Amino acid sequence: MSTQKKLPKLGFLYLDYVMRFFDYSNFKGWPDKIEEVTYHWKNDKDRFIKEVKKKKIEVLVGNIPATAYETFREIAKALPHVRFIPSLETQFSNKSKENVTLFCQKHGVATPNTRIFYDHEEGDKYLKNCFYPQIVKRSYGASNYGGYFVHKVDNYKEAKELFAKEKYNPMYMQDAIPLKDSGDIRVMLIGHKPVCAFWRYSAKNEWITNTSQGGDMAYDNVPMAALEVAVAASKAAKAEYWACDVGIDKNTNKAYIIECATAFAAFPYIRDWIGQYIMWDLSEGRFRKPHVPLFSWEELGKMDPSILRTLRHLYFANYTPSSDGAMYMSDNGPFDMEKAELSDDSDFPQEYKQIKNEADLPDAVKEACIEGEHSSEIKEEKFDITTVSLTELLSLYGMEEELAVKIKELVDEEEISSFDELKNYDFITEQHLIKWSKSFA
C-alpha cells in the first residue's frame, strides 16, 4: 500500500491575449492531469471562479498582468482554499513601478531615492528643486517594453517638457544613480536562489541598458552585492520565482533594486527549473529539488543565444567526490534554494491612493484597462507592417520584447510585406494575430 501523500490538483492560469509563461512540458513527470483555466476579460470573473471550483483546482500557477491584477485580488478572496503561485501579494510589484517602490519601502529593500506625485503641482515644485539627472518612468505595468517608457532628464526644462508631452500619471521619478561600468544587472531567482544573472551595458553614447535599444550583455563578474539585494527582495516578496534589475553605485558600490517582479522573460530551461521547483514544493519532497550551481550562468552564457532559447530540461547533479578524490569540495556559495513562505494580507503595502472611479485612473490605465466597470477598449493606432517601428510593436497588447524584436527583424529583412504573412510563423499565436490585426491598416 502506497504511503505517498496525495498531490494537490494543479491548474494553469491563462488569460486571452497574454503570452503563456508555463505549459505542461515545464512540469515534466507530474503524474496527474493538470487543468487549464482561461480568463476571458470583460465580465468574466464569476464564470472563472465557478470553473476553478468545478475542476476542484487547489493550486493555480501563472502570472497575472497589470490590467487584471485588481480583479484577481477579488478572485483570490473568493477562492480562499486555492493557492495562487505566485500569490497575489507576491505579484503586487507586477502592477506598477509605484508598487515596486511601495514594496521595497515596506520591507526596507534599498532603492534609489524615488518620489511619486498624483498632484502635478506638487510634482512640479519637486522638479524645480530636486537633484538631477532624474529617471522618469511610466508607472503602470510590470514592463517598460524594452525601456521605451523610461527617460532621463538633466534639468527642470527637460522634465517639464517630458511630462507635458507624455502626461504620465502618477509622476514617478528617481534619482539617477551613477551606475558602475555603465550597466545594470538582471538577476533571476528560484526559491530565493540566483539561477541566472547578467550585466546589461548601455550602447556607446547612450545611457539606457535594454538590449532592444542597442545595449549589450555579459554573464561574468556579477558582484555578490547584486545577488544579495536580489535575494533579500525575493524573500521579502515570498516569491517562488522572481527577477530584479539591480544598479550598483560606482561611488559607493551599494546595490539598489531598480525594478523587481515575477513577470520577466526567461529561457525555456529556466522555466523548466521553476516548474520542477514548484513540483518539489507541492509534493513534500516526492520530486527532486533543482540543483543549480551558483554562477553556472557564466558557463551557459558562453553558448549562442539561439542554443539557449532551445535548451530544455537542463539537469545539474550534486557533486559527490570519489573515495580517492579530494576530501573537501568547493562551496557553491551562500544561497540555498528553499521553500517560499506562504503570503497573507499583511504582506500588502499601504497603497498611496485608492482609485475609486474612472476619473481617478492614470491615463495609461484608461488606455489599457479592459476589466469590470472600466471596460473601455484599448486605444489602438493603425500601423503599416512594412514601416512599423519597434516602439509601435511594443505598444501592442500582450507583446513581449523578444517577440517584437523577431517581428521587426522580419520587417527589416523584407521577409514579410503584409500583416497576414505573420500567420506563417509558429512563434506567433492565433490569438495574438486576431487581437493585433485591429492595429494594422
N, C-alpha and C positions, 0 to 999 in steps of 0.2 A: 504493500500500500504506500503510495507516494506521500511524502511529508512536505513537499514543496508548497509554499504559500500560493494561493490563487492570485494571478496577476490582475491588476485593475483593467477595466475596459477603457481602451485608448481610442482617441479620436483626433483627426487632423482638423484644425480650424482654418478654413479657406474663406476668401472674400472675392467676389466677382471683380475682375479688372486689376487685381493685385497679384503680383508675381509670387509664386509659392516658394517658401524657403525650404520646406521639408517635403519628402514624399516617402513611399514605402521602402525604397531602396536604402534610405538613411537609417532604417530600423531593421536591418538585416538580422534574421533569426528570431524576431518576435513571433511566438507560436500562434497567437490568437488573431482573429480578424481585427484589423484597425479600421474604425469607421471614419467617414468623412462628413463634415457638416459645413455647408457653404452659406455665408451670409450674403444676401442679395441686395442690400442697401434699401433706401427709402423706408417704408414702414414694415420692416421685416423682423423686428425684434421679437414679437410674440411667437411667430412661426418658428424662428430659430430656437428659442427656448424650448418649445414643445418637441422639436426634432431631437434636441440633445437628451431630453427626458425619455422620449420614446426609444431611442437607441441605447439608453441606460449607460451613457458615457460617464466615466468617472474622472478622466484626465483629458483635457483639451490642449493640444500642442499647436502653437502658432503665434506669430506676431500680429499685432493689430495696428493699422495705420492711424495717423493723427486724426483723420476725418471721421473715424468711427470710435475713437477712444472713449469719449464720454458715454456713448450708447453702450459700450461693452462694460463700463463700470456698472451700469444698471443691470445688464445681463448677468454679470457675475454675482450681483446681490440676489438675483432671482434664482441662481443655481449655487446655493451655499455649499452643497456637497460635491461640487465639481472643482477639481484643482486645475487652474489655468497655468500652463507653462509657456512662457514666463507669466508670473502673476500680474494682475493689473497694477499693483503697487510697484512691481519691478519695472513695468513698462511706462511708468509715469514720465520718465525722461524722454520717451519716444515722441511725446505730443508736441513739444516745442523747446526752443532754446531757453525760454523763460523757465520751463520746468526743470531743465538741466541745472540752471543756476539755483533754483529753489531746493532741489535735491542735494546739491553739493553744500549749500549753506546749512541745511538741516543736519547733515552728517559730518560737517567740519572737513570736507574734502577740498583741497586747495584749488582755486580757480583764479584767473586774472580778475582784477577789480572790475566788477560788472554793475551797470546801472540800467534800470528798466523803468520807462515812463509811459503811462497811459495818458497823462496830462501833458500835451505837447508844449504848453507854455513853460511848465516846469522843466521839461526836457531841453527846451531851447536855452533856458537860463543855465543849465548844467553845461551845455555845449560851449557857452561863451567863456566859461572859466575852467574847463577840465584840462587834464593832461592830454597832449597829442603826441603821436598819432593815436586815433581811435579805430577800433574794428567795429563796424556796424553790420548787423545781420538781420535778415528776415527771421522772426522768431518761430513762426508756425511750422510744424513738421519736424520729423527726425532728421531729414536730409536737406542739405542746401544745394542739391543737384549739381555736384561737381564744383561747388564754390561759386556758382553764378548768382547767389543771393548773399554773398559776403563781400564787404567793401572796406577799404582802408581810406580814412580821411585824415589829412595832415593839418587841417586848420578849421576854424569855425565856418569860413566861407564855403569850403568844400562840403562840410557836414550839412549846412543849411540847404545847399543846392541838392544834395543827395536825398534828404528827407522830403523836400518839395517835389522831387521827381518820383521817388519810389512810394511815398506815402505809407511807409511801414508803421504798423501799429500793433503792439506797443513799440516805442522807440527802445531798441535793445543795442547797447554799446559796451565795449570792453576796452580797457587799456591794452594797447598793443605791446606785449612783452617782447624784448629783443631776443629773438629765437637763436639758440645755439645752432651753429652750422647752417643757418637759414632754412631750417626744416622743422617739421613736427613728426611725431611718432604715432602710428596706429598700432594699438595693442588689442589682440583678440584673446578672450579668456573663456575657459570651460571649467565650471566648478571652482572658480576663483584662481585657476592656474593659467598663466600665459601660455598659449599654444602657438601663437604666431605674432610677430612684431616686426615692423619695418619703418625705416625713415622715409619721409616724403619731402623731397627737396624742391624748392621753387626753381623755375627756369631762370636763365640769365636775365638780369634786369627786371625780374618780376618778384612779387612777394608772396603770392598765393601758391600753396603746395599741391593742390589737386592735380593728379596725373592727366585728367581730361583737359587741363589748361596748360599743358607743357611741362608739368612737374616730373621729377624723376624719383626713383625709389631704390632703397638698398636695405638688405636684411642684416647687415653686420653692424657690430659696435652699438647695439641698443643699450643705453645706460640703465643700470639697475634702478635708478630713481624713477624712471618712467614706468617700469614694471611694478614698483612698489605702490605708486599712487593709483595705478590701474587696478591692482588687487584690492586696495582699500576701497575704491569706488564700487567694485564688483561685490565685495562683502556687504557694504552699506546697502546696496540695491537688492541683496539676497537673490542674486541672478544666477540661474543655471548656465546661461551663456551671456556674454557681454562684450562690448568693444568700446575703447576710449581713443580719442585723439589727445595726445599729450604734448605740451610745449615745455621746453627746458630753457629757463632764463640764462642767457650766455654770461651774464654778470654775476649771478649768484648760484647757478647750477640747480636752482629749485625747480621742481616739476609741478606743472599745473594741468588740471583737466580743462581742455578746451571744449570738448563735446563727449558725450557718452550715451549709449542706448543699447537695446537688444536688436535694433534694426540696423543691419550692416551687410555689405557684400562679403561673401566668403567663398573660397574654393570648395568644390564638392567634397573633397576629403575631410575638410574641417566640419562641414555639415554632417558627414558620417560620424565623426568623433562626437559631435553634440548628440546625435541620435543614440549612439552607444552609451554615452554618459547618462542620458535620460533613462534608458533601459536599465542600466545598473542602479540608478537612483530608485526607480519604481519597483524593482524586483528584490530588494534587500540582499543584493549580492549574487543572485542567481546568474546574472550576466556580468561579464568581466568589465571592470572599470578601465577605460582607455589609459594607457601609459604613454605619455608624450614627453620625451626628454626636453628639459629646458634648453633653449637655443637651438633646437633641431631645425628651426626655420632658417638658420644660416646655411645649412647644407641643402635643404629643399629649395631655397631661394636661388641656388645656382642653376636650377633647371629653367628651361624656357617656359614662359607663361602658358604657351599652348599645351605643354605637357601638364603643368599644374592644374589647368582647367579640366583635364580629363582623367586625372589621377583619382582613383576611388579606393575606399576601404583599406587605407594605409594602416599598417599594424606595426607597432613597436613592442618588442618583448622586453620584459625586465631582465637586466643583465645579471647572470649568476656566474661567478668565477669558478673555474675548474679547480680541482683539489691541488693541482700543481701550479696554479696561477697565482696572481697577486693576492695577498691576504686582505687588502683593502681596495675598494673601488671608489672612484671619484664621486663626490656628492653631486646630484643633478641640480642642486640649488635650494633656496629657502622656501619654495612654494610647492605645496601638495594639492592635488585635485581632491576636493571634498564636497560633501553634500551642501547644497544651498539651504539655508533656513527657510521655513515657510513664512510667508508675509502675513501681515494683518493691517487693519485700518490705521493703526498708529504710525505706520510707515509713510503715509501720505503727508507731504509737507503742506504747510498752510499756503494756500494759493493767494496771489496778490489781489485777485479780483474775481468775483463770481459773475460770469456772463449770463444774464437772465433773459435778454431779448436780442433780436437781430440787430438793433441799432447799436448795441454794445460790442458786436463782433468786430475783430480786426478785419481790414479789407481782404487780407489773404485768406481768412477763414470764410468770408462771404463768398469768395470765388470758388473755394474748394468744398464747402460744406454741402453734403447731399443727403443728410440724415435727419429724421424726425421733423420738428416744426420748421427747421431751416433746410427746406428741401429744394432750394433753387438749383438748377442745373449748373454744371461747371461752365464758366465762361470760356469759349473756345474761339481761336482765330483760325482763319483759313490759310494754310501754308501750301507752298508748291514743293513737291517732293524733290524736284531737281535742284532747288536752290535753298532748301531748308537748312538752317544753321543748327549747330549743336545746342545752342541755348534754347532754340524753339523746340527741338526734340525733347530736351529735358523738361520742358514745361508741360508735356503731355501727361495725362493722369496715369499713374501706375508705372511710369517709365523709370528705369534704373540706369545708372551711369554707364555700366558696361554694355548694356543693350543699345543705348543711344549712340555710343561710340561705334559699335558694329554697323548700325544703320547708316551713320554718317560716312563710314568708310565705303559702303556700297554706293552711296550717292556720289562721293568724290571720285571714285574709280569708274563711274558711269556704268555700273553693273545693273542699275535699275533706272527706268525713265518714267515710271508711274507708281502710284501708291499700291495698286493692285498686285504689282510684281513682288511685293513683300511676302505674299502668301506662299511663295516658292521656297521660303527659308524656314526650316523647322525650329529655329530658336525663337520664333515669334508665335505666340498663341493666337488661336482664332478669336478668343475673347478680346484680346488687345487690338487686333485688326478691326473688329467691329466698332470698338469704342473710339479708336483713333481716326477711323475713316471720316468722322464728322469734322475733323480738324484740317482736312486736306481738300483743296479745290479739285 
